[in-house]
Amino acid sequence: MRGVPTSPLHYTNLMILRSISKPSISSLFIKPFSSSSSSSSSSSSNLFTLLSNPNWQKHPSLKKLTQSLTPSTLTYLFTNNPNLNPQTAISFFNYLSQIPTFKPSVHSYAALLDILIRNRFFGVAEKIRISMVKSCGSVEDVEFVLGLLRKMNCCDGEFKFKLTIRCYNMLLMCLSRFLMIDDMKCVYLEMLDDKIVPNIYTFNTMVNGYCKMGNLVEADLYVSKILQAGLSLDTHTYTSLILGHCRVKNVNSAFKVFEEMLKKGCRRNEVSYTNLIHGFCEVGRIDEALNLFSQMGDDYCYPTVRTYTVLIHALCGLGRKSEALDLFKRMVEKGCQPNVHTYTVLIDGMCRDNKLDDARGMLNEMMEKGLVGSVVTYNALINGYCKEGMVDSALEIFDMMELKNCSPNVRTYNELICGFCKAKKVHMAMALLDKMLERKLSPTLITYNLLIHGQCKEGYIDSAFRLISLMNEDGLVPDEWTYCMLIDALCKNGRVEEANALFDSMKEKGVKANEVIYTALIDGYCKAGKTDLSLNLFEEMLTEELVPNSCTYNVLVDGLCKERKMNEASSLLERMIMLGVKPTTITYTILIEHMLKEYAFDHAHRVLDHMIASGCKPDVCTYTSFLRAYCNQGKLKEAEQVMTKMNEEGILPDLTTYTVLVDGYGHSGLLHRAFDFLKYMFDAGCEPSQYTYAVLVKHLSSQKQMKRISDQLGLDNPIVTSINIIDVWKIMEFDTALELFEKMIEFGCQPNVNTYGALIAGLCREGRFEEASRLVDHMEERDLSPNEDTYNLLVNCCCNLGKFGEAVKILETMVNRGFLPLLEPYKLLVCGLYEEGSDEKAKEVFCSVLQCGYNHDEVAWKLLIDGLLKKGHVDRCSELVDIMEAKGCQFNPQIYSMLIEGLLCRTNGT
């Protein structure tokens, strides 16, 4: 794994044993022990002493010695004590096998076989050999066992132990189970070379193996061999053939085989039915599958848990969730107990429907029945929570996985990383990258693309590019989506020329641009007011035989409208229709919005009528455009008519709609109506934004200003200069905030964490830390605690004002309350402390960062490279690198290159 030094493997007593005696057959295959073998040696020695006692089974130390015994220790015991009494060895092995938590490894079996064969205990050895084959849990296990059995079969010395027909058949079944079909064929040929005559079990295993792969040509060859051997096709043969036809989606042929069974007088069993039912489900013929399911009783067959699960999965996939749940209930009523897979299918279906409470309830029910979820079960819930932005709940499931000894896989981490990035917590997503590497899981292209998207979303474009270096280090190559995210981020940050340069370099590297990349770049040039270059890119798209979609046209139409090139926008719209791309609701809304900015209501209504006539339904954005225009002109009656129309059409207002109306009524001096709409917002579960609160504060401040002037001048309605929304947080008085809270309570809107957070954020951005602190005190008096975002903003504000002591206190409070601060506040704090000469305090803060679980590469990027090096603190940067190394922090090699390059540049003054 990159960046992590590995300890070399070394041989212990096993190597000494090999040098002085003839190697055992198992020693040729068992992996050498690592440095942890000293503990194995000690345990092995104690066990050997115990087993030397004739009454070892009654010895008081037996239980203690076997409590923490691992398969590797058992292997070590047998391998290093080849002269152990075979009766004792098999008795001890059988004793351990009775312990529910102990599962011998294939290496343990091999070491025991070594003792048994050496002592000519062939009868017991055959049983152990069969058990070893059955115990294989991975491809690696099978490969080991296959090599060992071949050595036994070919060896001419004391370890010779020829394979029997039963052993060959078990080995073939094992190879079939792991889809090692080439090896299966080789073993079959070796069996023939051994002059062992295949039986029906042999042939059926071969047929089944090839049918699993959908290779019916090879399967039919072995069917022919069955007939040539004078044997008859049985239920297993036919059932495998049904499976084979279903694997290639040829369910009609599978059904013919199913019918042929009846004609031949061959009994159809539960597996025959289930294979065919699964085949029908896979091709979407669920009703035929259900019909077949209903006929099982005619053949005296009873649905198995797999039969039910296959149908439940198919019903969930087709959106027929209620039928799936009904079938689940019937299953339980019939006495067929659901397994982990059944529950997983239902949990996944509920998560896809955003019924997360039901999914969690299903997980609890499963665990109450003593079933342990698989990684797929937990991943379904983690994914469901992350998609809804509930990353804390997703982490609870993640912790539950670990408690249940269920190891997360790459997909688990990818889903969590996606969730954190979506919640704008890329620093926590990056920390998960470290956790992946600690578990020896390799990040995929998807992992890096998610992290790059997260960095871009939060404006850390330089960090996004640095992830490319890490990606390359892991042998991964950026794809078109990687470039798409970077180009889009550069364009959104006004760095359109850099985006274009990246676009050109991408093409030079042989990565073909897709329509999404072109659209992002076209949008970038449009926002930069360069619609001519956007149109050139549009023509280039057509030359590259890429079909622009409605999004491409929409950004062009919007760009042209912003530059008041309405004729060009109309021409583009006509061309769009000619090329077979239908204008969408968004297309028409863009045109309407620009017309309404000029208050051209008649033109806008004509476009609206045309939009409806063409089959496009207006959405909340369309109607909000009209509401904004009417409210800006004080036409509240017309605005209310639009709201009535929205209500009639079942279109729910969104955040922007409510905020427009709050502003409109406030602007007209009807603050009570503004708060009415705030109440409607709360009741609809629509959380007001900072802008919504800024609007309310603006109107409350205006009202207060008007009253003050009225009292001073004795005028009833004095003319007051309106307050600009961008100045709200500069002028807001603390009393105005309290008035806002009082008004909210009066109208049934209880101020919450987000209310306080919005006001504190506004004050912090204007450097008004004292007022922000008073609001924090006020909220805590009401048993409300600041959230993570509020704390980060408070720290940033302190650092910008040089209040580094306050910043340290706030960060400590954050960490104590279980928050992981953004790295940006730490960067400002460490740099600020160094600049005011508090070097030791800066180091102390930096060391606390290293204890919080951040990704070390990201710490280097954001604190050292983007922080200290950019400010010219070369020596201090070098000092902190030394601290990181001394604390065992592992960097990607690319990070060292970046640091060295930065240090050299700053040292040379470039």
N, C-alpha and C positions, 0 to 999 in steps of 0.2 A: 504494500500500500504506500502511496506517495507520502513523502515527508516523515514516515515513521520507520526508524531503524529496526531491523529484525535481528533477533539473537540467533546465531548459528546453531543448528541441531548438532548434538554430540552423542556418541554412544557411551553406555555405561557398562555394567557387568556383562551385558549381552555380548558385547564385542570381545570381552576377555574369554567368555565361554566359547565363542566361535573360533577363537584362535587356538584353543587347546582341545577341542573336540569336534567331531563330525557335525556339520550344521544340521539342525532339525529342519523338516520340511516347512514348518510354519515360519521359521526365522528367515526363510528366503523371501517371504511376502510381508511379514509384519513390519510396520514402519518403525524406524529407530525412535527411541524415546527422547523427549526434549529435556531441557535443564530441570524440569519439575520431577524427573525420575528419581531424584534423591529421596523424595517423600514416598514414592512408589516402592523404592528399595527398602526403606525402613518398614513400611506396612507389610511388604512381602516377607521380610525376614521374620516379623512378629507372627504372621499367619503360618509360615512354614514351621516355626517352633510349636505353634498351637496344634497344627495338623499332624505333627510327629507324635502327639499324645494319642494313644488308642481310644481314649474316651473324650476326644475333642468336642463332640456334640454336646457334652454335659459341662464343658469347661465354663466357668463364670465370665471369662474375658471374651467369649465368642460374640456375644451380642454387641459389645462395645467395639470390637475390631471390625465387625461387618456393617455397622451403622453408616459409616462414611466410605465404605468400599466402592470403588469405581470400576468399570469394566477394564480400564487400562491397568489398574493395580492387579486385577485378577489375571490379566494377560501376562503381566510381568512375573507374577508368582509362578504360573505354569511354565513360562518360557525359561526362567532362570533356575527352575528345579525340575529338570526332565526326569530325575530318578524318583520323583514323588510316587508313592504307592497309587496305582491306577484306581483301585477301589476307593481309596480316600479321595482322590481327585474327582471322581464322578459323583461320589456322595456329597462332597462339598459343593460341587457345581449344581447338583439338584437342590441342595439346601438353599443356595442363593436364588435359584430360579423361582422358589416359592415366595420370595419377598416381592410384594407388588411394585415397589419403587425401583427394583433392580432389573436391568435388562442387559444381558450379556451382549457384547459386540461380536461381530464376525471374527475379529482377531482373538477374542477369548475362546470361541469355539475351536478355532484353528490350533491354538496352543494346547487345548485339552486333547484334541485329536492326535496331536503329536505324541502325547504320553500314551494314549490308548493304543495307537498303531504300533508304537515301539514295543509295547508289551503284549501284542497280538490279541487285544480285546476287540476283535472285529465286529462281533454282534452289536455291542454297545456303540462302537465307533460308527456303525452304519446309521443308527438312530440319531446320534449326535450330528453326523454329516447332513442328514435330511433336515434336522432342526436348524442347522447353520444356514442352509439354502433358504429355508422359509423365513429366517430372521432378517434377510437382506432388506435394508430400509432406504437404500440409495443406489444410484448407478455405480458409485465408487465401491460400495459393498459388493455388488454383483461382480464387478471386474476383479476384485480381490479373490472372491470365492471361485470364480471361473478359473483364474490362474492356479489357485491352490489345487482344485480338483484335477485339472489337467496334469499337474506335476505328480499327484498321487497315482494317476492312471498310467503314466508313462515311466515312472521311476522303477528301476530294477533292483534297488537295494531294500533295506529293512523297512522303508516307508511306503513300499508298493501296496496300493489298496485299490484294486480295480473298481470302476463304477458299475453299479447294477442298473437294470432296467428302471427300477423305481427311482434311483438317484438321477439318472438321465432325464426321466420325465419331470421330476421336481425342478431340475435345473432349466429345462426347456420352458416350464411354466413361469419360472422366475424371470427368465429373459423376455418372455412374452409380456409379463406384467410391466416391465420397465421399457417396453417397445424397443428392445435391443435385437431387432429382427435379423440383422446380418450375422450376429453372434449365434443366434438361435439356429440359423441354417447351418453354420459351421459345426455346431455341437451335434446336430442331427446327422451330418455326414461322418463325424468322428464316431458316432454311435454305430453306424453301419460298418465302418472300418473295424470296429471292435467285435464284429460279428454278432451284435445284439439285435434281435428281430423287433422292430417297432410293434407296439400294440395299438389298440383303438385310442388309448389315452395319449400316446405319442402323436398320432395323426391328428386327433382333435386339437391338441395344443398347437400344432403347426398351423392348422386351419384357422384357429382363433387368433393367433399372432398376426397372420397376414390380413385377416378380416378387420382387425383393429386398425390397421393402416389403410384399409380400403383397397388392398391389393387382391382383388378377386381372381385375377389370372393365376397367381401363385397358389391361392387358396384352393382353386379348382383342381390344380395338379395333385394336391394331397388328398382331395376328395376322391380322385381317380385311384390313388394308391390304396385307399381304404377298400374300394371295390375290388381292385386287383389282388388284395390280400385275402379276399373272401370274407371280408367283414361287412357289416351293414352300417349305414349312416344312422346315428342315434340322435336323441334330443339335443345333445351338446353340439353335434355337427351342424344341424339345421339352425340352431340358435345363433351359432357363430356366423353362418351365411346371412341370416337376417341382419345381423349387426354390420357385416361387410357392405351389403347393399345400402343400408341406411347411412353408413359413413360417406358414401359417394352420392348421397341425396336421392338415390333411386328407390324410393319407398314402394313404388308399384311392384318392382321386382322382389323386394323384401316381402311384400304381402303375398306374392305368388308362392314363395318358399314357405311362408306361414300356412297357406292353404294346402300345399303339397304334403306337409307334415300330417295333416288330418287324413288325406287320401292314402298315405303310406302306413297309416295306423301308428304313427309315432306321436307319443304324448307331448303336448305343448305345455311348457311349465311357465312359472312366473317370469323367468328371465326372457323367454321367447316373447311373451306379451310386452314386457317392459322395453325390450330393445325396439320392437315395432312401434310402440306408443311414443318412445323417444324420437324415432325416425319421423313420425308424422308431426310431432311438435317442432322438430328442427326445420321443417319446410313450411311451417305455418298452418298446417292442417289440423288444428287443435280439436275441432269438433269431431273429426274422424278418430282422433286419439281418444277422446272421451267416450265415443261409441264403442271402441274396442275395449276400453277400460270396463264398461258396463257389461261386456260379454265374458269377462274372465271367469265368473262363477259357473258358466256353462261347461267349462273345461275343468271344473273343480280346482281352479287356481284362485289364490287370494293375493290381492295387491300387497307388495312389499313396501317398505319405507321408501325405496328408490322409485317405485312406480308412482307413489303419491308425490314425491318431491319433483320428479320430472314434469308432472302435470301442473303442479303449483308454480314451478319456475316458468313454464310456458304461459300460463294464465297471467302471471305478474308481468311478463315481458310484453304481452298484448294489451296491458292496461286493464285487464279484467280482475282487479284486485279483490272485489267482493266475492267472486266465484272461487278465487284462490283461498280466501279465508274460510269460506263454507266447506271446501274440500278438506282443509286443514282440520276443521272441527269434526267432520265425518271420520277422518283418519283416526283421531284420538278416540272417538266414540266406538270405532270398530276394534279398538285395542291395539292398533298399530302405533307404536311410540315414535314420534318425530325424532330425527337425529340432528346433529349439528348442521348438516347441509340443508335440511328442511328449514330450520330456524334462520339460517343465513340467507336463504332465498327470500323469505318473508321480510326479514330485517332490511335487506337491500331494497326490496320493492317499496317498503314504507319510507325509507330514506329518500328514494327517488321522488316520492310524492310529498316530500317535506313533512311527513308525519313522524317527526323525530321522537316525540314522547311515546308514541305507540311502539316505535322501533326499540327504544330503550326498555319499555315494558316487556317486550318480547325477549330481549336479551336477559332480563332479570328472571323471567319465567324459565328460560332455558337453563340458567345457572341453578335455579331452585331445584331443577330435576337432576342436578349433578352432572350436567353436560358442560364440557369446557369448549369455549368458542375457538375456532381456528383463526388464523391471521386474516382470512377472507371475511369472516364475521366482523371482526373488530375494524377492519379497513372500511367496510360498508358504513359503519356508524361514524367513523372518523371523517370520511369523505362527506357524509351528510351534514355533520356539524360544521365542517370547514366551509362548505358551499353557502351555508346560512350565516357565516361570519361568527359562529360560536366556537372560537378556537379554544377557549377555556374548557368547554365541555369535551371537545376533541382530545385535549390533553388528559382529561380524567379517564377517558377510554384507553388512551395510550398507557397511562400508569396502571390501569387495570390489567392490560395485556401482560405487562411485565410481572405483576403479582401472580398471574395465572401461568407463568413460565411459557408464555406464547411470544416467540421472538418476532419483532417487527421486521418487515422486509422492505425492499427499496420503495415499493408502492406506498407503504405506510408513511415513510418519510416524505415522499413526494407530495402526498395528500396534505400532510401537516405543513410542509413548506409552502404549498399553494395557499393554504388557509392563512398562514402568517403574512404572506406577501399581500394577499387580498385585504387583510386588516391593517396594512401599512406598518408591519412590524418585521421588516426585512432583517433587522439585527437578530431577531429570534429565529428566523428561518436560516440564517447563516450559522447560528449556533447548532442547529440540527444537522448541518453538513458535517460538523466535527463529530457529532454523535454517530452518524452513519459510518464515518471512517473508523471510529473506535470499535464498531461492531464488524469491521471487515466487509462492509457493504460498499460496493462501487457505485458512485453517483453516475447516473445516465445522462444522456443529452437532454431528456425531459427535466431532470433535476436542475441542470445548469440553466436551461431556458427559463424555468420558473424563477430562479434566483436573479437572473439578468432582468427579467420583467419586473421583479420586486424592486431591484435597485433603481431601474429606470422610472418606475412609478413614483418613487420617493425623491427623484431628482438627482440621484447619485450616479450620473452617467459614467464618470471616470471609473467608479467601482465596477460598473457593469462591464466595461471594457477589460478591466483587470481579471474578471471571471473568465473571459475568453482565454487568457493565458493559463489559468488553472485547468480549464477544459482541455486545452491542447496537451497539457502535462499528463492528463489522464487518457490521452490517445483518442480524444473525441474531436470531431470537426464541426464547426458551426454550420447549421443548415439555413434554409431561407427564412425560417421563423426567428432564428437568432438575429439575423440581419434586420428583419422586419421590425423587431422591438427596438433595436438600437437606432435605426433610421427614424422611426416614429418619435422616439424620445428626443433625439436631436432636433427634429422639426418642431416639436412642441415647446422646446426651450429656445427657439429662435436661431438655432445653429444649422440653418438649412444648407449652407455651403459645405459644411462638414458632412452632413447627411448625404449630399450628392457625391462627395468624394468617396465615402464608404460604399455608396451604391455602385460607383464605377469599379472600385477594388473588388467588390463582391463578384461582379461579372467577369473580371480578369481571373478570378480564382475558380471559375467554372460553375458558380452557383447561379442558377437561373432565377431571375426576379419573377415573382408572381404578381397577380393583380392587387394584392393587399399592400405589397411594398410600393408599387407605383402609386397607389392611392394615397399612402402616407406621405410620399414625397410631393405629389401634386398638391395635397392639402398644405404642406409646409410652405411651398412657394406661394400658394393663394393667401395664406395668413401673413406672408411677408410682403404682400401687395405686388407679387410678380406673376400675374395671371398669364402673361405671354409665355413664360417658361413652363408654367403648368400645362398650357395647351400644347406646347412642344412635346412634353412628356406623354401627354394623352395620345398624340399622333404616333409617338414611338411605340406605345403600347400596342396600337393597332398593327404597326409594322411587325412587331414581335409575335403577332397572332394571339395576343392575349385579349380576352373579351372584357372590356370595362363593365363593371356591374353598377347597380343603382347607387352604391356608396361613392364610386368614382365620379359619376355625374353629379351627385349631390354636392360634393366638396367644390367642384368646378362652378356649378350654378351659384353656390353661396359666395365663392370668391368673386365672381363676375358681378353679382348683385352688390357686394360691398364696395366695389369700385364704380358702382352705378352704371355698369355696362349691361343694361337691361335687354337691349336688342340682341347682344351676343348670347346672353343667358337664354332668351327665348329660342334663338337659332339652335343652341346646343340641346335644348329640350326637344325640339322637333327632330334633330338628328338622333337623339336617344331613342325616340319612338320608331324612327325609320330602321334603326339597327336592331329592333326587336326587344329593347330593354324598356320595360314598363315603368313609368314614373311611380314612385311610392308616395305614401302619406308624407314622408319626410321631405320629398322633393317639392310637393305643393306647399307644405308648411314653410319651407325656406322662402319661397316666392311671396307668400302671404305676409310673413314676418317683415320682409324688406319693404313691402308696400305699406304696411301699417306704421312703419317707422316714419313714413312721409304722411301718415294719416290719410292715405288714399283708401278709405273704407269701401267705396263703390267697387274699385278695381279688386280689392281683396275679396269681397263677397262674390264677385264674378269668378275668380279663381276657385273659391270654395265650392261654388255651384258646379263648376267644371270638374273639380276633383270628385265630388259625390257622383256626378253623372258617369265618370269613367270607372266607377266601382271602388274607389279608395275612400275609406271611412276616416273622417277627421278624428284625431286623437287628442289627448289632454294637452299636448304641446300646441296643436293647431288652435284650440279654443283659448289657451292661455295667452297666445299672441294677441287675440282680439281683446281679452280682458285687460292686458297691459296697456294697449292703445286707448281703450275707453277710460281706464282709471287715470292715465296720464292727462287726459283732457277733462277729467272730472265728470265724465258721463256715467255715473254710478247706476242709473236706471238701466242703461243698455248693458252694463256689465252684469247686472243681476239677471237680465234676460238670457245672457250667454250661460250663466250658471244654471238657470232653469233648463235650458236646452241640453246642457251637459248631463244634468240629472235625469232628464227624459230618456237620453240615449245610454244611460248606465255607465257614463264615463266618470270615474272618480278623480277628484282634484288631487294634485301631487304637491310636493313641497313648494315648488315655484308658484303654482296657482294660488295657494293660500297666502304666500308672502306678497304676491302682487296685490291681492285684495286687502290684506292688512295695511299695506302702504297706501293703496288707493283711498281707503276710508280715513286713514290717519291724515293724509294730505288734505282731505276735505274737512278736517276738523271733527270728524265723527269717531273719536277714539274708542267710544263704547262699542261701536260696530267692529272696529279693528280687533278689540279683545274678544268679541263674539267669535270672530273667525279664528282667533288663536285657540279658543275653546273647541271649535269644530275640529281643528288640527289635532289637538290632544285626544279628543274622542275617537278620531279616525286612526289613531296610532301612528300619526305622522310627526316625527320629531322635528321641532323647529331648528333651523340652522343658525349659525352665528349671524348671518345676514338678516334673518327674520328678527332676531333680537336687536340688531343694530337699527333696523327700521323702527321698532317700537321705542327704543331709547331716543332716536332722532325726534320722533313726534312728541314724546314726553318732555324732552329738553326744549323743543319749540314752544310747547304749551306753557312750560315754566317761564321761559324767556318772555313770552307774550304777557303773562300775568305780572311779571316783574316790571316791565315797561308800563303796563296799564296802571299799576299801583303808583309808579313814579310820576307819570304824566297825567293821570286821571282820565285816560281815554278808554272807551269800551272795547274797541277792536283795533288796537294799534297795528300798523304794518310792520312786520318783523322779517328781517332777511332770513330766508330759509337756510337750514343747516345742510351742508353737503354731507352725504353719507360717509365719505372717506374721513371726515373730521369728527365723527361721532365719538370715537374712543379718546380723542385728544381733549374733548371738552366735557365728557360725561362726569357729573358730580356723583359722589357716593350716595347722596340722598336720592338721586334719580334712580339709581340701582334699587334702593330700598322701595321707592315708589313703584317701580316695575314689579317687584315681588308682591307688594300689597295688592296691586291691580290684578295680577295673575290669580292670587288667592281669591279675591273678590269675584272673579269670573269662573272660579272652579278649576283653575290650572295650577297645580302645586309645583312650585319651582323645584327642579331636580338637579342632579349632578351636571347634566348637559347645559342647563340654564346658567348655572354658576360658571361652568367651564367656558361657555361662549363669551361671557363678560370678562372673565379673567384673561382669556386669550387676547381679546381686543386691547385691554389695558397693557398687557405684557408687550405686545407689539409696538406700543407707543412709549415703552420704557417707564410706565407708571407702576413701579413695583409696590410702593407703599399702599396705593389704593387696591391693587390686586391682592396683597396680603390681608388687607381688611376684609375683603370678600371671602378669602379662604377661612379666616376666623369665623365669619358670619355663617358660612355653610357648615363648618364643623360644630358650631353651637346648635345646629339643627340636625345633628347626627348624620351629616352627609360628608363623605370623604372625597377629596379630589381624585380624578382618574389619572391614568398614566400620561395622557396627552397634556393635562393641566400641569402636572409636575415638571414635565420636560420643558414646557414654555416658561415656567417660573425660573428654572435653572438658567435657561438661555437669557432671560431678562436680567437676572443677577449678574451673569458673566459680562453681558454687554454694558452694564452699569459699573463694572468693577467690584461688585459685592461678592467676592469669591468665598468669604466665610459663610455667607447666607447660602450660596450655591451648594457648598459642601454639606451643610445641614439638611437641605432639601433632598439631595441625592441619598444621604444616609436614611432619611425617612422613607424615601421611595423603596430602597432595597429592603428595609425592615418590613415594609408592607407587602413584600412579595413581587414588586415590579422590577423589570429589567429595563433600566433607562436606555434611551437612544444613545448612540456613540457621539452624536453631534454635541450634546451638552458637555460630555467628558472632554471632547476636543477643545471646546471653548475654555473650559475650566483649567485643564492642564497647561494650555498655551498662556492663558491669563496669569496663572500662578507663576510661571517661569518669567513672564514679562515684568511682574511686579517684584521679582527677586525672591519669591518663596519657593526655592528649588526643592527643599526637603518635603514640603507639603505637596508639591506637584508630583514627586516620586511616590509619596504615600497614596495619593489619589490614583495614580497609574497602577500601583500594585493592587489596589482594591478592584480595579477594572479586571485585572487578570484572574481574580478569584470568582468572578460572576458568571463564567461559562460562555463568554463571547467567543466567536470564531477568531482565532489568533491572526489569520490573514487579514480579516476585516479590521481588527484593531490596528495592525500595521498600516493598512491603507489610510484609515480615517484619522487616526491620532498622530501617527508618525509622518506619513508622506503628505497627506492633505493638511495636517495641522502644523507640526513643528518645522518640517522641511520647507514648506511654502512660506513660512514666516522667517526662514533663515536661521533657525536654531539647530545647526548641524551637530554641534558637540552634544547637546542635550538629547537629540534624536539618537545618536550613537550610544549614549549612556543608557537610554531606555531599551534599546535593542539588546544590550548586554544583560539588563535586568530580566528581559523576557527569556533569553537563552538560559540564564542562571536558574530560572524557575521551571525549566523544562518545556517551554512553549515551542511547539513544532510549527515551522513555517513551510510553506510550499517553496521549493527552490526558486521559483519565479519571483517570489516576494523579495528574496535576498538580492536578486538582480535589480529589482525596482529600487530598493533601498540604497544599494551601492551606487546606482546611476544618479539617484537624487542627491546623495551625499557628495558625490564627485562634482555634480553640476553646481551645487551651492558653495562647495569649497573653492571652486574655480571662478565663482562669481557670475556664472551664466544663468 
